[in-house]
Amino acid sequence: MKKLTLNALAFYLGILSAFSQSTPSDSGYTPKKLSVAEVNLVSGYYSQNGNHSAVTGGIGTEKLTDLSNTIDLKLVHFDKRAREHNLNLEVGLDHYTSASSDKIDPYTITSASYSDTRFYPSVGYSIKNTKGTTLGATASFSNEFDYISKGFGVNIAKASKDNNREFALKLQAYLDQWMVILPVELRDFGKEEVYKPRNSYSASFTYSQVVNPRFQFILLADLVTQKGLLGTSYQRVFFKDGSENYEHMPDSRFKIPLGIRANYFLSDRVIVRTWYRFYKDDWGVTAHTADIELPIKVNPFFSVSPFYRYYTQTAANNFAPYGAHNTSEQFFTSDYDLSKFNSQFLGANFRFTPANGVFGVQHWNMLEVRYGHYMRSTDLNSNIVSLNLRFK
């Protein structure tokens, strides 16, 4: 019953890896069998606390913990036409405990909503030819107590002859089913539990450019539309007259995020990585995100990357705090994720690549530890630490 989407967790655990295997030449070429190119074992621990739980109408504890484990397997081979085939397999398992979700039914000592486990496998396959064109497809599945998600996607990318430019397009669909669970005092007992759909469709466009050996950038644009049950039925709303209802929101939402990433190599030891994103949707939320990270190579085997992110957004049209809504309103929420706020996110990443391998095992060639602290102006604070061990 996890309302919180752990975007911070995804930020920490996202890993961009490049295979070292080069494309073979046509002359005298022998096809290579499918082989393991890389394996990533990732674990993360996330904890948060706050005082604006949406489950209890915008007041009360937001205490939550989440332990995640992911195995990411990358395989590659080249066929007779020198095309590169990549197969990515990922299996993830999250377990969380949430004091706020437990308040859906406050009359129990510890209800089923207090904790949950999410299982999410995914697979991706792509083919890249010698002319720089890549075609791919992805499929994913996610399951937890009250939520089932099925994802499908296709993508195409075209690189220039000199590999200094690339344009990519990705189409993605998530077909989800969400169990309708009301706060205990608003339930119609004896009524069977029902699932309602929440479907999301997106088109993502990217253009990358290597300007010179020191500077490169990527332009990003997304078009996202959602349909179905977009309000969270177990989140309470309290009105000015003291009455109560559960959250009601429009059944559609359209989002437009636009962004740019830019990397500049100051020297052989220092890189400046920056990111800016503008976001707007038809619920009234406008947001800006600015991010900077400074990877510093201390020596050939160790680097440290301090980072800082600032985020600010306006409130959604239908947001109001506890006891501030009118009963005449059609849509209403007291979820502070949709309030006006700003946040800061800072920490550091530590990366070890020993010459003889991690713990002396040569193929375990990288160990990465990342820590960050998140602060939001609505008094929400969180900490996260992640560990990544790579086999290559």
N, C-alpha and C positions, 0 to 999 in steps of 0.2 A: 504494500500500500504506500509506496514511496512517492510522495509528491515532489520532493526535491529532485531536480535534475542536476547531477553532479558535473556541471560544465568545468568547474575547477579541476576535478579529478581527471577529466578527459584531457585538459590542457597539460597536466603533469605527465600523463602516461602516453601521450601521443609520441610516436617514434618515427622519424623519417630516416630510412636506411637506403644506401645505394649498394647494389651488388658490384663486386670487384671483377667479376668475370666479364671479359670483353667479347664483342661479337667476332666470330671467326671469319676469315676470308673465304671467298668462293673457291680459290684454288687449292686442290688437294684436301678439301674439307670432309671430315668424318662427323656425322651427327653425334651429339652428346646426349646420353641418357638423362632422364629426370634425376636430379640430385639435390640434396639439401644445401641451400645457399646460406641460410641464416635461421637461428632460433632465438627468440626473445622470451625470457621468463620475467614477468613483471608483477610486483606486489605493491599495494598501496594501502595506507591507513589514513582515514579522513575523520575529523571530529569537528563539531560546531556547537555553538551555543548562542542563544538570543532570547528575546522577550516579545516576539510578535508572531506567534504561531497562527497560521491561517485556519488550522483545525478548530481552534477555540475562538475564532472571530477576530483575529488580529492582536490578541493578548495571550500571554502564557509562554511556556518554555518552547524553544526550538532545538533543544538538545538532540543531537543525532551523531551516531558513529557509523562508519562504513569500512569494511575490510574487503579488498578486491584482489583477485589473482587472475592473471591472464597468461596464456601460452600462445605465442605467435610463431607460426612455422612458414618459412618461405622456401619454395622449391623452384628450380629453373632448369631448362634444357634448350638446346638449339636443334632445329630440324634440318632436313636435307636442303632446304632453301635458305638456310642461315637465319631463320626467324627465331626470335627469342620468345620462349613461352615461360610465363611466370604463374605459379599457383600459390596463393596465400591462404592459409588456414589459421583461424583464430578461435580459441575457446576461452570464455571468461566466466567467472563465478564471483558474485558479490554477496556479502551478507551484511545487513544493517540492523541497527536498533534505533528506534525513534520514540522518545518520550511524548512528543506532540501527537504523533499518529495514534498512540495508545489512548488519547483522549476522545477518539471517535466514540468509544463506549467507556466512559469514566467510571461506570459502576462495577467493572470487573477489576480484579487485582492486576492482571496482566493479560490483555486481550491478544487475539491473533495478529492485530495490526501493530503490535509493539516491535516485532522483528519480522524480517522476510529475507529470502534468498533469491537472487536473480541469476539465471543461467542464460548465456548469450553466445552461441556459436555463429561464425560467419565464414564465408568462402569467397574468394575473388580469383578470377582467371583473366589473363591478358596475353595478347600476342603482339609483338613489335617486329615489323619487317625492316629490311635494310634501307628503305626510303624514309624512315623516321615516322611512320604511321603506327599508332598503337590502338588496338581495339580491346575492350574488356567488358566484363560483366561481374556483378556481385550479388550475393544473396545472404540474408542474415535472419536470425530468429532470436527473440528474447521472451522469457517467460518468468513471471513472478506471481504472487498470490492472486492479485486482482487484475493483472495486465498481461496481454499476449500481443506481441508485435512481430510482423513478418515484413522484411525489407527486400527490395529488388532494385537493381540499378544497372545501367549500361554507360559506357564512357568511350570517348574517342579523343585522341590527341595527335597533333601533327607538328613535327619539329622541322626546322629549316635544315638545309644541307650542311651548314656549319655547326648545327646544334646550339646556336646562340639565341634562338627564338623558338617558342612553342605555344600553340593555342590548344586548349583542351575544353571539352564539353562533357558534363556528367548529368545524367537524368536519374533521379532517385524517387522511389515510392515506398512509403511505410503504411501498411494496412494493419491497423491496430484494433483490438477489442478490449474495452475497459468495463469491468464490473461496476455497476451502479450501487454504491454503498452510501447510505445516508447516516448522519449522526443518529445515535440510538434513540433520542427523544423524538425524532421526526420520522421514524420508520413506520410503515404499515405492516405490522407483524402478521405472519402467515402468507405474505406475498412472496412469490418465488424470486430469486436473484436473477437479474437480467444483465446482459452485456450490451454495450452500445459502441458503435464504431467511432474511431478517430483516425482519419486518413490524412497523410501528409504527402505532398508532391513538390519536388524541387528541381530546378535547372540551375546548374552551376557552371560559370564561365571563368576561365583563367587564361591570362596571357603573361608569359614570362619572357624576360629579355636580359641577356648578358650584355651590358653596355661596354665594359672593358674588364681587364683582369681583376680590377678591384671592386667594381660596382655592378650589382644586378638587382632586378626588382621583379615583382609579380603583381599584376592587377587582378582583383577578384570581384565577381558580381554574382549574386544569387537572386532567384525569384522563387519564393516559397508560398504555397497555399495550403491551408488546413481546413478540413471539413469534419463535422461530427460533434461529439461531446467534448468541448474544449474547456468547459467549467469543471471544477473538481467537486463532486457531489457530497463528499464528506467534510468539506470546509464550511464552517458556519459563518453566517452574517447576522449581526444584531442591529436593529433599527432604532431610530430616535424615540419611538414610542415604547421601546422595551421588548418588542416582539422579535421573533427569530425565524430564520429560514436558512436554506443551504445555498451555496454559491450558484448564481445563474449568469452565464456569459453567452455572447453570440456563438452561433454554430459554424462560423467561418472566420478565418483570419488570413490576411495577406501580408507578407513580410518582404522587405527589400534590404538586404545587407550589401554594402559596397566597401571594398577594402584595398589596401596596398601594403605589400611587404617589401622592404628594401634592406639589402645587406651590403655593408662596405668593409673591405679588408684594410684596416689601418696599417697593419704590418703582418709579418708571418706569425705573430703571437696574439694579435688582438683583432677581433671582428666586432663590428657594430651591427646588431640586428634590430630593426624597427618594424612596427606594425601599427597601422591605423585602420579603424573600421567605423563606418557610418551606418546606422540602422534606423529604419522607420517601418511602422506597420499601421494598419487601419483600425487598431484599437486605441490609437492616440499616443503610443510610445515612440519617442525619438531618443536615440542613444549614440554616444561617442565612446570609442575605446582607443587608447594610446598605450603602446607597449614598447619597452626597450630591453634588450638583453646584450650583455657584453662578455662573450666567451674569451677567456684569457688562457693561453697555453703557458703554464708555469714551467713545464719541461716536456720532453717528447712523450711522456707517459701519463701526465696528469694535467687536467685543465679545470678551471672553475668559471662558472657563468652566473654572475649576479643578474637578477631581473627585477623589473618593476612594471606594473600595469595600473593604469587609472581608467575608471569607467564612470560614466554619468548618464542618467536617463530621466525622462519626464514620466509623470504618472499616466497610467491608462485612464481613458475617459470614465470608466465605470468603477474606479477604485475610491474607497473612502474608509477611514479607520473605524474602529469599534464604536458602535452606537451613533454613527454619523449619516447613515443611509436613510432615505425616505421610503416608505412602503409603496409609494406610487411608481418607483423606478422599475423599469423592465429588466435591466441587468444590474448586477451588483456583486462586488467582491471586496474582501478585506485582506487579500493576500499581498503582503508587502513586497513580493517579487514584482508586483505591478505598480508599486508606489514610486514616488519621486525619490531618488537616492543617488549617492555616489559611493564608489568603493575603491580601495587600494589593495593591491596584491603584490607582495614582494618576497624574495627569497633567493636561493642560489642552487645551482646544479653542480655536482662534483663528479667528474668523469675520470676513470682509471683505465688505462690500456697498457698493462705491463708487457714487456717484451717477451717474457716467458709464459704469459697467460695468467689469468686470475687464479690465485692459490696454486700456481705452478702448472696449471692445466692449459696447454697451449691453445686449444680451440675455444676455450672460454676467454675470448679476447677483450671483453669490455665489461666493466662494472660501473653503474651509474647510480648515484644517490641524489635525490632532489627533495628539498624542503621549502615550504612556503607558508606565509601567514596572510590571511584575508581579513580585511576590516571594512565593514559597511556602515554607512551613516545611520542606519536604522538599528544600531547596536548589535548587529550580527557579526560574530567573529568565528573564524575557523582556522585549523591547522591541518596540514597534510604532509606526509612523507612517503616517498615511493622509492623502490629499489628495482633496478633493471639489470639482469645478467644476460649477456649475449654470447651465443655460440656461433662461430663462423669458420 
